Amino acid sequence: METTITPLIVEKTDTQSDLSLPWQVVVYDDPVNLMSYVTLIFQKIFGWSKEQAERHMLEVHTKGCSIVWVGPREEGELYVEKLHGFLLTATLEKIV
């Protein structure tokens, strides 16, 4: 008896359209960084006013995370890398 294995295709994706989908950068709360430090880093990386940076910092502090940026994947990867460089916990997530 001969067994035939049929490959299972779970999801077919188009790489180009996958890159063009909107992505979001999410920063998560951590027990290490001071709130003033997080505010300063948001200002430095995103060019935000102190008030806007504080709003996102407070969202991180009170809700556990904040979406700090939305856009194309490659630019989001750069922001995540910069945030990691300042020892903030951040991820890049596809918006579905």
C-alpha positions in Angstrom: 0.0 0.0 0.0 1.4 3.3 -1.1 0.8 6.5 0.9 0.5 9.8 -0.9 1.3 13.0 1.1 -0.6 16.0 -0.1 0.9 19.3 1.1 -1.5 21.6 3.0 -1.5 25.2 2.0 -2.7 27.2 5.0 -2.5 30.7 3.6 -1.2 32.2 0.4 0.2 35.7 0.8 1.4 38.2 -1.6 4.7 39.7 -0.2 4.2 43.1 -1.8 0.7 43.6 -0.5 1.7 42.2 2.9 4.4 44.9 3.2 1.9 47.6 2.2 -0.6 46.7 4.9 -0.6 49.0 7.8 1.6 48.1 10.8 1.6 49.5 14.3 4.4 50.0 16.8 3.3 49.2 20.3 5.3 50.2 23.4 4.8 48.1 26.6 5.1 49.0 30.2 8.1 47.8 32.1 9.2 48.1 35.8 12.6 49.6 34.9 12.3 52.9 33.0 11.2 56.1 34.7 8.1 57.8 33.2 10.2 61.0 32.6 12.7 58.9 30.6 10.0 57.3 28.5 8.5 60.8 27.8 11.9 62.1 26.7 12.6 59.1 24.4 9.1 59.6 22.7 10.0 63.2 22.1 13.4 62.3 20.7 12.3 59.5 18.4 8.9 60.8 17.2 9.5 64.5 17.5 6.4 64.9 19.7 5.6 67.8 22.0 6.1 67.1 25.7 2.3 66.9 26.1 1.8 64.3 23.4 4.8 62.3 24.7 3.3 62.4 28.2 -0.1 61.2 27.0 1.4 58.1 25.4 3.7 57.5 28.4 0.7 57.7 30.7 -1.2 55.3 28.4 1.7 52.9 28.6 1.9 53.3 32.4 -1.9 52.9 33.1 -3.0 50.5 30.4 0.2 48.5 29.9 0.8 49.6 26.3 0.3 52.3 23.7 0.2 52.3 19.9 2.8 55.0 19.2 2.9 54.8 15.4 1.0 53.4 12.4 2.3 53.0 8.8 4.4 50.9 6.4 6.4 47.9 7.8 9.9 49.0 6.9 9.5 52.4 8.7 7.9 50.6 11.7 10.9 48.3 11.9 13.2 51.3 12.2 11.1 52.8 15.0 11.1 49.5 16.9 14.9 49.3 16.5 15.3 52.8 17.8 13.0 52.1 20.8 15.0 49.0 21.6 18.2 51.0 21.4 16.8 53.1 24.3 15.9 49.9 26.2 12.1 50.3 25.8 10.0 47.2 25.1 8.3 47.6 21.7 6.9 45.4 19.0 5.8 45.8 15.4 2.3 44.3 14.7 0.3 43.9 11.6 -3.1 45.6 11.7 -5.6 43.0 10.5 
